[in-house]
Amino acid sequence: MNGGKRDFPERFQNTVGKPLDFSVRLSDYSHFKIGGEADYFFCARSPHELKKAITLAREFSLYHTIMGGGYNLLFEDEGFRGLVIKNQVEKIDRQDKELIRCASGSLLKDVLEWCAEHELGGLEFMAGIPGTVGGAVYGNAGAFDEEIGDRVVEAVLYDKSDKDVRISREYFSFDYRYSSLKKRPDVVLEVILRVEECRRSQIEANIAKNMEWRTKRHPPWDIACAGSFFQNPVSLEGKKIAAAQLLDRVGAKGLREGDAMVYDGHANFIINRGHACASDVMSLASELKRRVKEEFGIDLKYEVIHVPARPPSR
Ligand SMILES: Cc1cc2nc3c(=O)[nH]c(=O)nc-3n(C[C@H](O)[C@H](O)[C@H](O)COP(=O)(O)OP(=O)(O)OC[C@H]3O[C@@H](n4cnc5c(N)ncnc54)[C@H](O)[C@@H]3O)c2cc1C
């Protein structure tokens, strides 16, 4: 075991009140089904566990990261030389007539179900986006020209000084697949989302319509992937261009590297056909980037988040 100070596990048990898991295969926790072993792994199920785990990792200067559902992540074949904290802190309740409060580990699908039960609409665009509220806010997840950032009113973060801070929407500087969390070590604890009163039947109809759209285009659930691989580039005139169309035009569909392959039904999905390694995915992605750059002069940016095995050197 390398990457942690020797008495970290014992201190963890004493401080958090639960043991760490050791040498955990990250492929079991990512929808891409890729990733070697994490030295330490912990599923946090309460705000106390989540905060204590983060504070202790910081105290030990131990490399660590937080994950939600693992639907947007590419872990390395080498795994993770430190602590991976999986956020499973779930709670959804009403804050006000048209405001709901979600713990950051709540699954988007549970939020939608809860909203339908309580006849609160406005979030149906998220139907079929897998993952947690925290992960969605981090990457400003969206679909059908709507984004979760449009709905965020305020949030509570665990900041770099180990303090809970309540912040308003502006803090996040939301943009296409971007929030300021990408530049800060803050962890989202809870989020207040704006919703509207709406009949349950209408919410369910909206969800069904959006799910049908996805089912036709995206890989089925049992196919390992991490969602759209590249972001849609924006033209000089500010218009979004579908990365899938560019990829189609450079003959991406069917290209493969080992068990990593461009999905037949949608050129912006790289799928794992069984035993793909992170290195297969990255070399396929580089080839796709190269072709698009050569043909259109456009630099595709990754939407999938690559999690380095070791802290990036400064
Ligand atoms: C089949 C499929 C379809 C998809 N469709 C869409 C789509 O239509 N639109 C879209 O936007 N995305 C889509 N995605 C991608 C993915 O669902 C989203 O990015 C989602 O928001 C990821 O949430 P997660 O909880 O799984 O986050 P993870 O993948 O676990 O983590 C993503 C990032 O968020 C950070 N993070 C997680 N929780 C917190 C927290 N509490 N505080 C701070 N940082 C945190 C992590 O450190 C990591 O950097 C799709 C993925 C798949 C597999």
The ligand as a Gaussian input file, in Angstrom:
#p B3LYP/6-31G(d) Opt

LIG

0 1
 C      -25.849000       6.871000     -20.614000
 C      -25.446000       8.222000     -20.096000
 C      -26.158000       9.354000     -20.522000
 C      -25.767000      10.618000     -20.065000
 N      -26.490000      11.726000     -20.480000
 C      -26.132000      12.953000     -20.053000
 C      -26.862000      14.122000     -20.467000
 O      -27.825000      14.051000     -21.205000
 N      -26.443000      15.321000     -19.999000
 C      -25.383000      15.458000     -19.164000
 O      -25.061000      16.583000     -18.771000
 N      -24.677000      14.370000     -18.752000
 C      -25.019000      13.137000     -19.166000
 N      -24.311000      12.034000     -18.757000
 C      -23.142000      12.198000     -17.881000
 C      -23.448000      12.086000     -16.365000
 O      -24.668000      11.464000     -16.161000
 C      -23.471000      13.474000     -15.729000
 O      -22.229000      14.090000     -15.915000
 C      -23.807000      13.402000     -14.231000
 O      -24.022000      14.704000     -13.767000
 C      -22.698000      12.716000     -13.427000
 O      -23.118000      12.625000     -12.075000
 P      -22.390000      11.626000     -11.079000
 O      -23.039000      11.749000      -9.762000
 O      -22.333000      10.283000     -11.679000
 O      -20.946000      12.281000     -11.008000
 P      -19.482000      11.535000     -11.107000
 O      -19.398000      10.997000     -12.486000
 O      -19.405000      10.556000      -9.986000
 O      -18.551000      12.732000     -10.870000
 C      -18.449000      13.766000     -11.828000
 C      -17.626000      14.929000     -11.234000
 O      -18.401000      15.569000     -10.236000
 C      -17.623000      15.737000      -9.051000
 N      -18.555000      15.649000      -7.930000
 C      -19.450000      14.668000      -7.681000
 N      -20.137000      14.940000      -6.557000
 C      -19.667000      16.112000      -6.084000
 C      -19.977000      16.920000      -4.942000
 N      -20.920000      16.582000      -4.046000
 N      -19.293000      18.082000      -4.767000
 C      -18.322000      18.451000      -5.656000
 N      -17.985000      17.732000      -6.740000
 C      -18.660000      16.578000      -6.966000
 C      -16.631000      14.579000      -9.088000
 O      -15.483000      14.864000      -8.308000
 C      -16.321000      14.484000     -10.568000
 O      -15.294000      15.397000     -10.910000
 C      -24.674000      10.760000     -19.185000
 C      -23.972000       9.613000     -18.755000
 C      -24.350000       8.353000     -19.201000
 C      -23.603000       7.147000     -18.720000

